Amino acid sequence: MGKIIHVIEDDSDIRFIIEYVLLEADYEVITSATGKEFYEKIGIQHPELTLLDVMFPNGNGIDTCRALKKDQKTSHIPIVIMSAHTTE
C-alpha cells in the first residue's frame, strides 16, 4: 500500500467515490463521517494527507484545519479542504 490519506466527508456516496479513486491509485485510505470520528482516528494513526469537507457533523473543515495546524503532532500534515457547496 501507498501513503495514507484520511478523508473526512459526511456524505456516504461522495466518501465512497473518493475512497475508491484513492485506493485505485494505490493509497491507503482512512475515512471518517464526523469530526468526532476523525479526532478518534487521528490520535491513533497520522496520515500523509488529510482531505476535509467544509461542513460535517461535529465540526467543520476550517476549524479542524486550524486545530490540526496548531497541534505540533499534526501541523506537518498537508490538508486539502473540499466542498460540494459552491458558495462555500
N, C-alpha and C positions, 0 to 999 in steps of 0.2 A: 504494500500500500504506500501511497504517497503522503504528502504533507496533510496535516489535519486542518479542516475548515469547520468552524462552528456556525451554523445557520440559525438565526432567531427569526421565526416567521410564524404568525398565529394562524394563517390560512393554510389548512392541510394540503390543499391541491397545489398551491404555489410552493409550499415546503417540499412536497414530493417531487415536483419538477426540478427544482434547484438541486435537491439531493441526487436525483437521477443523473442530471447533467454532470455534476461534480464527480460522482462515482465512476461514470463512463470515462472521465478524464483522469482517472486513477488517483483521486484524492480520497482520503479517509474523511468521512463526514459525521459530525455530531449535530443533532438538531434539538431545538427547544421551541416550544409553542408559547411560553410565557417568560416574563422576567424572572420569576421565582425559580423556574426550572433551569434557566440559563445560569443563574448565580450558584445553584447547587452543583451544576456540572463543571463550571469554570474553576471551582475550587479543587476539583479532582484532576482535571486534565486541561492544560493550556494549549489552545490551537495556534497554528502559524498565521491564521487569518480569521477574522470574525465578520460575518455578513449580518447586519442588523436591519430589521424592518423599522420604519419610523414609528409605527404605532403597534403595540401589542399589549395583551393583558399584563397587569402588574408592572407597568413601566412604559418607557418609550426609548427609541433608539438614541435620541440626542442625550438624554440624561444618562443612559447606560454607557454611551461613548465617553462622556465626561468622567464618569466614575472609573471606567477602565483606564483612562489616561492618567488619572490622579493616583492610581494604585501602582506602586513600584513593581509588584509581581506581574502586572498585566500591561503596563504602559508601553511596552515594546511591541505589542501585538497590533499589526495593521488592521484597520476597520474600514469596511465599506458599508455605508448606510443606503438603504434602498427603500422605495415606496411605490405602490401601485396608485397612490393618490397624487395626481399631477399638481395639485395646489400646494402640497407639502414641499 
